[in-house]
Amino acid sequence: MGILEGKVAIVTGAGHGVGRGEALELAAEGAQVVVNDLGSSLSGEGASGRAADEVAELIVSRGGKAVADYEDVADFEGARRLVEHAVDAFGGLDVLVNNAGILRDKMMFQMAEDEFDSVVRVHLKGTFATTRHASVYWRECSKAGDQPRAAVVNTVSSAGLLGNVGQANYAAAKAGIAALTMVTSLELARYGVRANAVAPGGITRMSGAVLKDMELREPEAYTDFDRLNPANSAPMVAWLASDQALHVTGQVFRAVGSSIAHYEPWHLGASIETPGGPAKWKAADIGPAVNAGVFHSRHPGLQMGGG
Ligand SMILES: NC(=O)c1ccc[n+]([C@@H]2O[C@H](COP(=O)([O-])OP(=O)(O)OC[C@H]3O[C@@H](n4cnc5c(N)ncnc54)[C@H](O)[C@@H]3O)[C@@H](O)[C@H]2O)c1
């Protein structure tokens, strides 16, 4: 028995790379999977749908249950139809893995408006749109007395959580998804829905655009453990999606190679108060207080309190 037996899952962008590995893993753990993929290019152009067919067929050939879906996750109505597709095909929805994404890397000063908009659209709006429609379904189930045991697993990246040069659009979208994950976990807890996020890794056509000269293989082509297999994050996604993780929500993890790490969220650190008791700060007083060394900067050249 797999840990997702009886569950119905959607995996978006599951035609290639990380999402493909996740769809195969969820199916191997017993889930019935809606394999969503628009079939676009790395930068988001075109729509062939073929990749989704290939993965759904692979799951079925291995004895699992899957259907292909070609919706654009960032199309609000398309996202609604995707959720409806899961309910029509398999009678419900328990797991939503938001993985679809594109890249259009440029330095800030060269980035065109549509390069920013298109990346934020697929990642951030796409994650919102599917989650929004799934949340309506789960809330209705809950109100009808059929409390869900549902899970959303979003996809983030160190670029969004720690920053990265040349990825203003992508990093902003991924940081937004981390925030969306927290809000989803807070708003949907009462309806039996958990929300977590995973930062994956591995060689895919997306990361291959940065890591040149690496051999691009889909997850099922790996036979031995390889740190660069994009499916290395898939077991963590399956576990978060399962009822074994009912106590885990609102969290962000990194699952790359053989390591799983917990991202600690933004939290308030050291603070300073106005010198003479509660009052509005005077701008000129802030420097001496800050330079007393209570704050730290990530950039050595900007070290505060260094004299
Ligand atoms: N590969 C890595 O090292 C890495 C690292 C951190 C985060 N990620 C994240 O993992 C996720 C998957 O990336 P990947 O590396 O597997 O890339 P990939 O290009 O191999 O896969 C992305 C898939 O999403 C699909 N897609 C794009 N736009 C879509 C849309 N509007 N609707 C539906 N499907 C759409 C594409 O057709 C493609 O199959 C992304 O969210 C990415 O940001 C990847």
The ligand as an ORCA input file, in Angstrom:
! r2SCAN-3c Opt
* xyz 0 1
  N      15.097     22.449    -11.784
  C      15.520     23.066    -10.694
  O      16.697     22.973    -10.297
  C      14.553     23.897     -9.889
  C      15.053     24.585     -8.783
  C      14.164     25.334     -8.020
  C      12.823     25.379     -8.381
  N      12.383     24.727     -9.494
  C      10.965     24.830     -9.809
  O      10.459     23.551    -10.155
  C       9.336     23.718    -11.032
  C       9.504     22.837    -12.259
  O      10.627     23.266    -12.988
  P      11.509     22.314    -13.910
  O      12.915     22.609    -13.574
  O      11.003     20.945    -13.837
  O      11.207     22.971    -15.345
  P      10.603     22.357    -16.703
  O      10.651     23.448    -17.710
  O      11.271     21.062    -17.020
  O       9.084     22.026    -16.316
  C       8.104     23.016    -16.168
  C       6.843     22.512    -16.820
  O       5.788     23.477    -16.603
  C       5.008     23.519    -17.790
  N       4.282     24.803    -17.858
  C       4.812     26.032    -18.120
  N       3.846     26.965    -18.098
  C       2.678     26.320    -17.815
  C       1.332     26.755    -17.659
  N       1.004     28.052    -17.793
  N       0.377     25.827    -17.363
  C       0.705     24.514    -17.246
  N       1.967     24.053    -17.407
  C       2.948     24.941    -17.673
  C       6.013     23.364    -18.920
  O       5.387     22.945    -20.123
  C       6.982     22.338    -18.334
  O       6.632     21.014    -18.697
  C       9.255     25.206    -11.356
  O       8.285     25.817    -10.520
  C      10.638     25.703    -11.008
  O      10.647     27.048    -10.695
  C      13.222     23.982    -10.271
*
